[in-house]
Structures are given as structure tokens and as C-alpha cells.
Amino acid sequence: MSEAHLDWLTRWTNLALATAACSAVVGILVRGNVGATLDAIALVLLGTLPALRVMVLAARWGHDGDRRYAIAAVGLLLMMTFGVVVVATWR
């Protein structure tokens, strides 16, 4: 993987973690629908971090012609997406 991919992933990870932390803290302090929405935003952001890494790997494996791993990565992404949606909407 090139340095440009790693720089982009590092920047996204730092931004998503900082945003998720702020959203979670404010979501705890603020009650009601706004707090629940901020908590859901934090969960979705934390769920996107590993999903983003798997997407990058799936694209890389697909580009390299290793379809077995690319298909497995896509299956994992579908399961992760389902889990994040369930957790984010759970009441």
C-alpha cells in the first residue's frame, strides 16, 4: 500500500476518533433526542473506522486479482454495516 493511502487513512482515523469522542461526551451531557442522536453519530463514526480499512483492503485485493479475499472483505463489510445500523437505531 502506498504512503498516500496510509496518510489518508491516518487523517481519517484521527478526525473520526476526535469527532466521535466529542459527540459521545456532548451526547452524555445533553439529554433527550439530541443526546441520543449525538450518541448514534459517535457509534456510526466508530463503526466506519474498521469498515474503511476493510474497504481499502478489499479494493487492493480486487485490484491485485485476489478475488477470494476481496469477496470475503465485502461479506465482512455487509455484516459490519448491519451491526452498526442495528446498534445505532437500538432504543
DRENPA-3360 file (N, C-alpha, C; in nm, 2 decimals, always signed):
BEGIN
1 = MSEAHLDW = +0.08/-0.12/+0.00/+0.00/+0.00/+0.00/+0.09/+0.12/+0.00 ~ +0.05/+0.22/-0.08/+0.14/+0.34/-0.09/+0.12/+0.43/+0.03 ~ +0.22/+0.52/+0.05/+0.22/+0.62/+0.16/+0.09/+0.71/+0.15 ~ +0.05/+0.74/+0.03/-0.07/+0.83/+0.02/-0.19/+0.76/+0.08 ~ -0.21/+0.63/+0.07/-0.32/+0.56/+0.13/-0.31/+0.57/+0.28 ~ -0.19/+0.55/+0.33/-0.17/+0.55/+0.48/-0.19/+0.68/+0.53 ~ -0.15/+0.79/+0.47/-0.17/+0.92/+0.52/-0.32/+0.96/+0.52 ~ -0.39/+0.92/+0.42/-0.53/+0.94/+0.41/-0.60/+0.87/+0.53;
9 = LTRWTNLA = -0.57/+0.74/+0.54/-0.63/+0.66/+0.65/-0.60/+0.72/+0.79 ~ -0.48/+0.76/+0.81/-0.44/+0.82/+0.94/-0.51/+0.95/+0.97 ~ -0.53/+1.03/+0.87/-0.60/+1.16/+0.89/-0.75/+1.13/+0.92 ~ -0.81/+1.03/+0.84/-0.95/+1.00/+0.86/-0.97/+0.94/+1.00 ~ -0.88/+0.85/+1.04/-0.89/+0.79/+1.17/-0.88/+0.90/+1.28 ~ -0.79/+0.99/+1.28/-0.77/+1.09/+1.38/-0.90/+1.18/+1.38 ~ -0.95/+1.22/+1.27/-1.07/+1.31/+1.26/-1.19/+1.23/+1.31 ~ -1.21/+1.11/+1.27/-1.33/+1.03/+1.32/-1.32/+1.01/+1.47;
17 = LATAACSA = -1.21/+0.97/+1.52/-1.20/+0.95/+1.66/-1.22/+1.08/+1.75 ~ -1.17/+1.19/+1.70/-1.19/+1.31/+1.77/-1.34/+1.35/+1.77 ~ -1.40/+1.34/+1.65/-1.54/+1.37/+1.63/-1.63/+1.28/+1.71 ~ -1.60/+1.15/+1.71/-1.68/+1.05/+1.79/-1.67/+1.08/+1.94 ~ -1.55/+1.11/+1.99/-1.53/+1.14/+2.13/-1.61/+1.27/+2.17 ~ -1.60/+1.37/+2.09/-1.68/+1.49/+2.12/-1.83/+1.47/+2.12 ~ -1.87/+1.40/+2.02/-2.01/+1.36/+2.00/-2.06/+1.28/+2.12 ~ -1.98/+1.18/+2.16/-2.02/+1.10/+2.27/-2.03/+1.18/+2.40;
25 = VVGILVRG = -1.93/+1.26/+2.43/-1.93/+1.34/+2.55/-2.05/+1.44/+2.56 ~ -2.07/+1.51/+2.45/-2.18/+1.60/+2.44/-2.32/+1.52/+2.45 ~ -2.32/+1.41/+2.39/-2.44/+1.32/+2.39/-2.47/+1.28/+2.53 ~ -2.37/+1.25/+2.61/-2.40/+1.22/+2.75/-2.45/+1.33/+2.83 ~ -2.39/+1.45/+2.81/-2.43/+1.57/+2.88/-2.57/+1.63/+2.84 ~ -2.60/+1.61/+2.71/-2.73/+1.66/+2.67/-2.83/+1.55/+2.67 ~ -2.95/+1.57/+2.72/-3.05/+1.47/+2.73/-3.15/+1.48/+2.62 ~ -3.23/+1.38/+2.61/-3.34/+1.38/+2.51/-3.29/+1.33/+2.37;
33 = NVGATLDA = -3.37/+1.37/+2.27/-3.34/+1.33/+2.13/-3.21/+1.37/+2.08 ~ -3.17/+1.49/+2.12/-3.04/+1.55/+2.07/-2.92/+1.46/+2.13 ~ -2.93/+1.42/+2.25/-2.83/+1.34/+2.31/-2.82/+1.20/+2.25 ~ -2.94/+1.14/+2.22/-2.94/+1.01/+2.16/-2.89/+1.02/+2.02 ~ -2.92/+1.13/+1.95/-2.87/+1.15/+1.81/-2.72/+1.16/+1.81 ~ -2.66/+1.24/+1.90/-2.52/+1.25/+1.91/-2.45/+1.12/+1.95 ~ -2.51/+1.04/+2.04/-2.46/+0.91/+2.07/-2.46/+0.82/+1.95 ~ -2.56/+0.82/+1.87/-2.57/+0.74/+1.75/-2.46/+0.78/+1.65;
41 = IALVLLGT = -2.44/+0.91/+1.64/-2.33/+0.96/+1.55/-2.20/+0.91/+1.59 ~ -2.17/+0.91/+1.72/-2.05/+0.85/+1.77/-2.03/+0.71/+1.74 ~ -2.14/+0.63/+1.75/-2.13/+0.49/+1.72/-2.11/+0.46/+1.57 ~ -2.17/+0.54/+1.49/-2.16/+0.53/+1.34/-2.01/+0.56/+1.31 ~ -1.96/+0.67/+1.36/-1.82/+0.70/+1.33/-1.72/+0.60/+1.37 ~ -1.74/+0.54/+1.49/-1.66/+0.43/+1.54/-1.67/+0.31/+1.45 ~ -1.79/+0.29/+1.40/-1.81/+0.17/+1.31/-1.75/+0.19/+1.17 ~ -1.73/+0.32/+1.13/-1.67/+0.34/+1.00/-1.52/+0.32/+1.00;
49 = LPALRVMV = -1.46/+0.33/+1.11/-1.31/+0.31/+1.11/-1.26/+0.18/+1.06 ~ -1.31/+0.07/+1.12/-1.27/-0.06/+1.07/-1.32/-0.09/+0.93 ~ -1.44/-0.04/+0.91/-1.50/-0.06/+0.77/-1.42/+0.01/+0.67 ~ -1.37/+0.12/+0.69/-1.29/+0.19/+0.60/-1.16/+0.11/+0.57 ~ -1.10/+0.06/+0.67/-0.98/-0.02/+0.65/-1.01/-0.15/+0.56 ~ -1.12/-0.21/+0.59/-1.16/-0.33/+0.51/-1.19/-0.29/+0.37 ~ -1.25/-0.17/+0.35/-1.28/-0.13/+0.21/-1.15/-0.11/+0.13 ~ -1.05/-0.05/+0.20/-0.93/-0.02/+0.13/-0.86/-0.16/+0.10;
57 = LAARWGHD = -0.86/-0.25/+0.19/-0.81/-0.38/+0.16/-0.88/-0.46/+0.05 ~ -1.01/-0.45/+0.06/-1.09/-0.51/-0.05/-1.06/-0.46/-0.19 ~ -1.05/-0.32/-0.19/-1.01/-0.26/-0.32/-0.87/-0.31/-0.37 ~ -0.78/-0.31/-0.27/-0.65/-0.35/-0.30/-0.64/-0.50/-0.35 ~ -0.71/-0.59/-0.28/-0.72/-0.73/-0.32/-0.79/-0.75/-0.45 ~ -0.89/-0.67/-0.48/-0.96/-0.68/-0.61/-0.87/-0.63/-0.72 ~ -0.80/-0.52/-0.69/-0.71/-0.47/-0.79/-0.59/-0.57/-0.82 ~ -0.55/-0.64/-0.72/-0.44/-0.74/-0.73/-0.49/-0.87/-0.79;
65 = GDRRYAIA = -0.62/-0.88/-0.81/-0.67/-1.01/-0.87/-0.70/-1.12/-0.77 ~ -0.69/-1.09/-0.64/-0.72/-1.20/-0.54/-0.87/-1.18/-0.50 ~ -0.95/-1.25/-0.58/-1.10/-1.23/-0.56/-1.15/-1.30/-0.44 ~ -1.09/-1.41/-0.39/-1.14/-1.47/-0.27/-1.14/-1.38/-0.15 ~ -1.02/-1.31/-0.13/-1.02/-1.22/-0.02/-1.10/-1.09/-0.04 ~ -1.11/-1.05/-0.17/-1.20/-0.93/-0.19/-1.35/-0.96/-0.16 ~ -1.39/-1.08/-0.20/-1.53/-1.12/-0.17/-1.55/-1.14/-0.02 ~ -1.45/-1.20/+0.04/-1.47/-1.22/+0.19/-1.47/-1.08/+0.26;
73 = AVGLLLMM = -1.39/-0.98/+0.21/-1.40/-0.85/+0.27/-1.53/-0.78/+0.24 ~ -1.59/-0.80/+0.13/-1.72/-0.74/+0.10/-1.83/-0.80/+0.19 ~ -1.82/-0.94/+0.21/-1.91/-1.00/+0.31/-1.90/-0.95/+0.45 ~ -1.77/-0.93/+0.49/-1.75/-0.87/+0.62/-1.80/-0.73/+0.63 ~ -1.79/-0.65/+0.53/-1.84/-0.51/+0.53/-1.99/-0.52/+0.54 ~ -2.06/-0.61/+0.47/-2.20/-0.62/+0.49/-2.25/-0.65/+0.63 ~ -2.17/-0.74/+0.69/-2.21/-0.78/+0.83/-2.18/-0.66/+0.92 ~ -2.07/-0.59/+0.90/-2.03/-0.47/+0.99/-2.14/-0.36/+0.97;
81 = TFGVVVVA = -2.18/-0.34/+0.85/-2.28/-0.23/+0.82/-2.41/-0.27/+0.89 ~ -2.45/-0.39/+0.88/-2.58/-0.44/+0.95/-2.56/-0.42/+1.10 ~ -2.45/-0.45/+1.16/-2.43/-0.44/+1.30/-2.43/-0.29/+1.35 ~ -2.37/-0.21/+1.27/-2.37/-0.07/+1.31/-2.51/-0.01/+1.30 ~ -2.58/-0.04/+1.20/-2.72/+0.01/+1.18/-2.81/-0.04/+1.30 ~ -2.80/-0.16/+1.34/-2.87/-0.22/+1.45/-2.84/-0.15/+1.58 ~ -2.71/-0.13/+1.61/-2.67/-0.07/+1.73/-2.71/+0.08/+1.73 ~ -2.69/+0.15/+1.62/-2.72/+0.29/+1.62/-2.87/+0.32/+1.63;
89 = TWR = -2.96/+0.23/+1.59/-3.10/+0.25/+1.60/-3.16/+0.18/+1.72 ~ -3.09/+0.11/+1.79/-3.14/+0.04/+1.91/-3.19/+0.14/+2.02 ~ -3.31/+0.11/+2.07/-3.36/+0.21/+2.17/-3.40/+0.13/+2.29;
% end
